[in-house]
Amino acid sequence: MSTPTSNTSMARVAAASLAGTTIEFYDFLIYGLAAGLVFNAVFFPEYGGAEGTWASIATFGVAFVFRPLGAIVFGHFGDRIGRKVTLVTTLLIMGLSTFAIGLLPSATSIGVVAVALLVTLRALQGFALGGEWAGAALLTTEHAGAKKRGAYATFPQLGPSVGLILAASVMLLFLNTLGQDAFVSWAWRLPFLVSLVLVAVGMWVRLKIAETPSFAKIKEQKAEVRLPFGDCIRDQWRQILLGAGIMSTVFAAFYTGVAFLPGYGIQVVGLTFNQILFALIIAGAVMSVAVIGSAILSDVIGRKAVLMTGMVVALAAGPIAFATMEPGSYGRYVLAMCLLLVVLGVSYGPMAAYLPEQFQARYRYTGAGLAYNLAGVLGGALPLVIGDDLIAKWGPEGIGYFLTVNAVISAVCLLMMKETKDRALDVTNESPVPLTTDPANA
């Protein structure tokens, strides 16, 4: 068993994990906000109104198709050459792709080529994020003592909510400083361009951390596998599929809230850009509290008990959220968005500990990343692509029913998985072994 990292080093690891995921999700989510607010006018002017908004939101979903590919590619290198260098690479790809989006000409300038370039850069964002989460989760999970893995899982899991708050705040700043006309015309580019500065900060933080003890032990034992993806699929395909099923509700709630609802708020509820962005900041703060509480609690009562609580709440949260919203009511809109992100926060908090704990160290990056990102296709991309059709057939509650179906799938998958709170992260066994009383694990 590897000894836990010192408190000083753990603080550095936690900071690197939080900074990296925050910046990557800022880059990823700034696109979602722009898609819901301005991309209809910039890249889909021929559609106009709601149709242009739904078309731009659909491009947001493109990234989810490439996230499993990123999980495979970066998982391979993360399990072969190390967590640290792989995470630096994902951050660099994400940052450059985001910066390039800020430089794209509009569709009125170069026609359909603008849309093609936009989709390509969005695919690169998804590819990079596909390799980010598992590595960030492993940074804290493999450095922390066994009794504190859930608590330290808080740091990578705060990335989406802090990234959301940062993205919405930056957009709000430029919108109110320069005005809505300027924002729609050209100032929407500034949040994308600013990301390059954030990436430089994230690179500096990540380059200063050490490799994780688990991977260092693999290197010492020369236990690397030639093809982590193949071995992981062969040995632990069940954990990949069940993990993806558990995560589908998390993705569905989050991306319905941060990518679908902004456009819905503008087109259906009749809210302003400012109101949407303030709502996202409030919901992001609520989500942060839920993530912190659930991650810490998972060390006390177990991962499954906390996760199942989130799944049970999610069964009703979707329909209630959409039934709550009504045209012209800002308070109801904020309440609905907070409800969705609370469901996410409760279910998301323990995941940075729970998913990595399911897999062998020699292909843990690949296994955790695949489970996480496959869930994105079902839970994240699908509601963005079919959301308009669901609303047309069932009304706004159609999206809510979709979230309920996801919650049922997630709950069933969770029941089929084992509790891992009291397991050690072993290197050579087929699955994590029971935790011993070795004080090094305390």
GUGU-722567 format. One line per field, with one value per residue (C-alpha): residue number from 1; residue in three letters; x, y, z. Coordinates in steps of 0.5 Angstrom, whole numbers. Example, Ala and Ser with C-alpha at 12.3 -4.5 7.8 and 13.67 -1.06 7.14 Angstrom:
# residues 2
k: (1_2) $
r: (ALA_SER) $
xx: (25_27) $
yy: (-9_-2) $
zz: (16_14) $
//
This chain:
# residues 442
k: (1_2_3_4_5_6_7_8_9_10_11_12_13_14_15_16_17_18_19_20_21_22_23_24_25_26_27_28_29_30_31_32_33_34_35_36_37_38_39_40_41_42_43_44_45_46_47_48_49_50_51_52_53_54_55_56_57_58_59_60_61_62_63_64_65_66_67_68_69_70_71_72_73_74_75_76_77_78_79_80_81_82_83_84_85_86_87_88_89_90_91_92_93_94_95_96_97_98_99_100_101_102_103_104_105_106_107_108_109_110_111_112_113_114_115_116_117_118_119_120_121_122_123_124_125_126_127_128_129_130_131_132_133_134_135_136_137_138_139_140_141_142_143_144_145_146_147_148_149_150_151_152_153_154_155_156_157_158_159_160_161_162_163_164_165_166_167_168_169_170_171_172_173_174_175_176_177_178_179_180_181_182_183_184_185_186_187_188_189_190_191_192_193_194_195_196_197_198_199_200_201_202_203_204_205_206_207_208_209_210_211_212_213_214_215_216_217_218_219_220_221_222_223_224_225_226_227_228_229_230_231_232_233_234_235_236_237_238_239_240_241_242_243_244_245_246_247_248_249_250_251_252_253_254_255_256_257_258_259_260_261_262_263_264_265_266_267_268_269_270_271_272_273_274_275_276_277_278_279_280_281_282_283_284_285_286_287_288_289_290_291_292_293_294_295_296_297_298_299_300_301_302_303_304_305_306_307_308_309_310_311_312_313_314_315_316_317_318_319_320_321_322_323_324_325_326_327_328_329_330_331_332_333_334_335_336_337_338_339_340_341_342_343_344_345_346_347_348_349_350_351_352_353_354_355_356_357_358_359_360_361_362_363_364_365_366_367_368_369_370_371_372_373_374_375_376_377_378_379_380_381_382_383_384_385_386_387_388_389_390_391_392_393_394_395_396_397_398_399_400_401_402_403_404_405_406_407_408_409_410_411_412_413_414_415_416_417_418_419_420_421_422_423_424_425_426_427_428_429_430_431_432_433_434_435_436_437_438_439_440_441_442) $
r: (MET_SER_THR_PRO_THR_SER_ASN_THR_SER_MET_ALA_ARG_VAL_ALA_ALA_ALA_SER_LEU_ALA_GLY_THR_THR_ILE_GLU_PHE_TYR_ASP_PHE_LEU_ILE_TYR_GLY_LEU_ALA_ALA_GLY_LEU_VAL_PHE_ASN_ALA_VAL_PHE_PHE_PRO_GLU_TYR_GLY_GLY_ALA_GLU_GLY_THR_TRP_ALA_SER_ILE_ALA_THR_PHE_GLY_VAL_ALA_PHE_VAL_PHE_ARG_PRO_LEU_GLY_ALA_ILE_VAL_PHE_GLY_HIS_PHE_GLY_ASP_ARG_ILE_GLY_ARG_LYS_VAL_THR_LEU_VAL_THR_THR_LEU_LEU_ILE_MET_GLY_LEU_SER_THR_PHE_ALA_ILE_GLY_LEU_LEU_PRO_SER_ALA_THR_SER_ILE_GLY_VAL_VAL_ALA_VAL_ALA_LEU_LEU_VAL_THR_LEU_ARG_ALA_LEU_GLN_GLY_PHE_ALA_LEU_GLY_GLY_GLU_TRP_ALA_GLY_ALA_ALA_LEU_LEU_THR_THR_GLU_HIS_ALA_GLY_ALA_LYS_LYS_ARG_GLY_ALA_TYR_ALA_THR_PHE_PRO_GLN_LEU_GLY_PRO_SER_VAL_GLY_LEU_ILE_LEU_ALA_ALA_SER_VAL_MET_LEU_LEU_PHE_LEU_ASN_THR_LEU_GLY_GLN_ASP_ALA_PHE_VAL_SER_TRP_ALA_TRP_ARG_LEU_PRO_PHE_LEU_VAL_SER_LEU_VAL_LEU_VAL_ALA_VAL_GLY_MET_TRP_VAL_ARG_LEU_LYS_ILE_ALA_GLU_THR_PRO_SER_PHE_ALA_LYS_ILE_LYS_GLU_GLN_LYS_ALA_GLU_VAL_ARG_LEU_PRO_PHE_GLY_ASP_CYS_ILE_ARG_ASP_GLN_TRP_ARG_GLN_ILE_LEU_LEU_GLY_ALA_GLY_ILE_MET_SER_THR_VAL_PHE_ALA_ALA_PHE_TYR_THR_GLY_VAL_ALA_PHE_LEU_PRO_GLY_TYR_GLY_ILE_GLN_VAL_VAL_GLY_LEU_THR_PHE_ASN_GLN_ILE_LEU_PHE_ALA_LEU_ILE_ILE_ALA_GLY_ALA_VAL_MET_SER_VAL_ALA_VAL_ILE_GLY_SER_ALA_ILE_LEU_SER_ASP_VAL_ILE_GLY_ARG_LYS_ALA_VAL_LEU_MET_THR_GLY_MET_VAL_VAL_ALA_LEU_ALA_ALA_GLY_PRO_ILE_ALA_PHE_ALA_THR_MET_GLU_PRO_GLY_SER_TYR_GLY_ARG_TYR_VAL_LEU_ALA_MET_CYS_LEU_LEU_LEU_VAL_VAL_LEU_GLY_VAL_SER_TYR_GLY_PRO_MET_ALA_ALA_TYR_LEU_PRO_GLU_GLN_PHE_GLN_ALA_ARG_TYR_ARG_TYR_THR_GLY_ALA_GLY_LEU_ALA_TYR_ASN_LEU_ALA_GLY_VAL_LEU_GLY_GLY_ALA_LEU_PRO_LEU_VAL_ILE_GLY_ASP_ASP_LEU_ILE_ALA_LYS_TRP_GLY_PRO_GLU_GLY_ILE_GLY_TYR_PHE_LEU_THR_VAL_ASN_ALA_VAL_ILE_SER_ALA_VAL_CYS_LEU_LEU_MET_MET_LYS_GLU_THR_LYS_ASP_ARG_ALA_LEU_ASP_VAL_THR_ASN_GLU_SER_PRO_VAL_PRO_LEU_THR_THR_ASP_PRO_ALA_ASN_ALA) $
xx: (0_3_3_-2_1_3_-2_3_3_-5_-6_-2_-6_-12_-11_-8_-15_-19_-16_-15_-23_-25_-21_-23_-31_-30_-28_-33_-39_-37_-39_-46_-48_-46_-50_-56_-55_-52_-49_-56_-55_-47_-47_-55_-58_-62_-66_-68_-71_-72_-70_-63_-63_-64_-59_-54_-55_-55_-48_-46_-48_-43_-37_-41_-40_-32_-31_-31_-26_-22_-23_-20_-14_-12_-14_-8_-3_-5_-4_2_6_3_-3_1_3_-3_-7_-3_-4_-12_-11_-7_-12_-18_-15_-13_-19_-23_-19_-20_-27_-27_-23_-28_-31_-39_-43_-45_-38_-36_-42_-43_-35_-36_-41_-36_-30_-35_-37_-29_-27_-33_-31_-24_-26_-30_-24_-20_-25_-26_-19_-19_-24_-21_-14_-17_-20_-14_-10_-14_-16_-9_-6_-11_-11_-17_-21_-21_-22_-29_-27_-22_-26_-29_-24_-25_-32_-33_-30_-36_-40_-34_-33_-40_-40_-34_-36_-43_-39_-35_-40_-44_-38_-38_-45_-46_-40_-41_-48_-52_-52_-44_-44_-48_-44_-37_-36_-38_-31_-28_-30_-27_-20_-19_-19_-12_-10_-13_-10_-3_-5_-7_-1_3_-1_-1_7_9_5_8_6_1_3_-1_2_9_8_6_12_17_13_14_6_4_0_1_-6_-10_-17_-17_-15_-20_-26_-24_-23_-28_-33_-39_-36_-36_-43_-46_-41_-44_-51_-50_-47_-53_-57_-52_-50_-58_-59_-53_-53_-61_-59_-53_-54_-62_-65_-61_-64_-71_-71_-70_-75_-80_-80_-78_-72_-66_-59_-58_-63_-61_-53_-55_-59_-54_-49_-54_-55_-48_-47_-52_-49_-42_-45_-49_-42_-38_-43_-45_-37_-35_-42_-40_-34_-38_-44_-42_-42_-48_-52_-51_-51_-58_-61_-59_-62_-69_-69_-68_-74_-79_-74_-74_-82_-83_-77_-81_-88_-85_-83_-88_-87_-85_-83_-76_-77_-80_-74_-69_-72_-73_-65_-63_-67_-64_-57_-58_-60_-53_-49_-52_-50_-44_-40_-38_-36_-29_-28_-33_-31_-24_-25_-28_-22_-15_-9_-6_-12_-16_-15_-18_-24_-26_-26_-30_-35_-36_-36_-40_-45_-45_-48_-54_-55_-51_-52_-59_-63_-60_-61_-68_-70_-74_-78_-80_-83_-87_-90_-90_-90_-84_-85_-82_-75_-77_-80_-73_-69_-74_-72_-65_-66_-69_-63_-58_-62_-62_-55_-53_-56_-52_-45_-41_-40_-32_-32_-27_-23_-16_-13_-9_-5_-4_-11_-17_-21_-20_-18_-22_-18_-14_-12_-6_-5_-2_-9_-12) $
yy: (0_7_12_18_24_30_35_40_36_34_42_43_37_39_46_43_39_44_49_45_42_49_52_46_47_54_53_48_51_58_55_52_59_63_57_59_66_69_63_63_70_69_62_60_67_64_60_66_66_59_55_58_57_50_49_52_48_42_44_44_36_35_35_29_24_25_25_17_18_22_18_12_16_20_14_10_15_17_9_8_15_18_22_29_29_27_32_38_36_36_43_45_42_45_52_53_50_55_61_59_59_66_68_65_69_69_65_72_72_66_62_54_54_58_52_47_50_51_44_42_46_44_36_38_41_34_30_34_34_26_26_31_28_22_24_30_25_20_26_27_19_16_22_22_17_12_15_21_20_22_29_30_28_35_39_36_35_43_44_44_49_54_54_55_61_64_63_66_72_73_74_78_83_84_84_90_93_94_93_87_90_90_83_80_83_82_82_75_73_76_70_65_69_70_63_63_67_62_56_59_59_52_49_53_50_43_43_43_37_30_24_20_14_9_10_11_4_1_4_1_-6_-5_-7_-2_-6_-5_-3_-1_0_-7_-10_-6_-8_-15_-15_-10_-8_-9_-3_1_0_0_7_10_8_11_18_19_22_27_29_30_34_39_40_41_46_50_49_48_52_59_58_56_62_67_64_61_64_71_73_77_75_78_74_68_69_71_65_61_64_62_55_54_56_52_46_47_47_40_37_39_36_30_28_29_25_19_18_17_13_11_12_8_11_18_17_13_19_24_18_18_26_26_22_27_33_34_34_39_43_44_45_50_55_59_65_72_69_69_67_60_60_60_55_50_51_50_44_41_43_40_34_34_36_31_25_28_30_22_20_22_17_12_11_10_6_1_0_-3_2_-1_2_6_12_9_5_11_16_11_10_18_20_14_17_24_21_19_24_30_30_27_32_37_34_31_37_41_35_33_39_39_33_33_40_43_37_32_34_33_26_24_26_21_16_17_17_10_7_10_8_1_1_3_-3_-7_-4_-5_0_2_7_2_-1_0_2_-4_-5_-12_-15_-16_-11_-6_-11_-10_-4_-7_-3_-1_6_9_8_13) $
zz: (0_-2_4_4_1_6_8_4_-2_-2_-2_-8_-11_-9_-12_-19_-19_-18_-22_-28_-28_-27_-33_-37_-35_-36_-43_-44_-41_-44_-51_-48_-46_-52_-56_-52_-52_-59_-63_-67_-69_-71_-74_-76_-78_-84_-78_-74_-67_-63_-69_-69_-62_-62_-68_-64_-58_-62_-64_-56_-56_-62_-56_-53_-59_-58_-51_-50_-56_-51_-46_-50_-52_-46_-42_-46_-45_-37_-36_-40_-39_-33_-30_-30_-37_-40_-36_-38_-45_-45_-42_-47_-53_-49_-48_-56_-58_-54_-56_-63_-63_-61_-67_-72_-77_-77_-82_-86_-87_-90_-90_-88_-87_-81_-78_-80_-77_-70_-70_-71_-65_-61_-63_-60_-54_-53_-54_-49_-44_-45_-42_-37_-31_-30_-29_-25_-21_-20_-18_-11_-11_-11_-7_-1_5_4_9_6_-1_-1_2_-3_-9_-7_-11_-18_-17_-16_-23_-27_-22_-21_-28_-29_-24_-27_-35_-33_-29_-35_-40_-35_-34_-42_-43_-38_-40_-47_-48_-51_-58_-58_-54_-60_-65_-63_-55_-54_-57_-51_-46_-51_-52_-44_-43_-46_-40_-35_-39_-37_-30_-30_-34_-29_-23_-26_-28_-20_-18_-17_-20_-16_-12_-15_-22_-19_-16_-23_-26_-20_-21_-29_-29_-34_-40_-47_-49_-43_-47_-49_-42_-39_-43_-43_-35_-33_-38_-33_-29_-35_-37_-30_-28_-35_-33_-26_-29_-34_-29_-27_-34_-36_-30_-31_-39_-39_-34_-37_-44_-45_-40_-42_-49_-47_-42_-47_-52_-48_-41_-44_-40_-41_-42_-35_-32_-35_-33_-26_-25_-27_-22_-17_-19_-19_-12_-10_-14_-10_-3_-5_-8_-2_3_-1_-2_5_7_3_7_13_11_4_-3_-5_0_-2_-9_-9_-5_-11_-16_-12_-12_-19_-21_-19_-20_-28_-28_-22_-25_-32_-29_-24_-30_-33_-38_-35_-28_-26_-19_-22_-27_-22_-17_-23_-25_-18_-17_-23_-20_-13_-16_-20_-14_-9_-14_-17_-11_-9_-16_-17_-11_-13_-20_-20_-14_-19_-23_-23_-22_-29_-33_-28_-32_-38_-34_-30_-36_-41_-36_-34_-42_-45_-40_-43_-50_-46_-41_-44_-51_-52_-49_-53_-59_-58_-53_-59_-61_-54_-52_-59_-57_-49_-48_-43_-38_-44_-42_-35_-36_-40_-34_-30_-35_-34_-26_-26_-31_-26_-20_-23_-25_-18_-14_-19_-16_-10_-4_-5_1_5_0_-2_-9_-10_-16_-18_-16_-21_-17_-11_-4_2_7_12_19_16_19_13_10_15) $
//
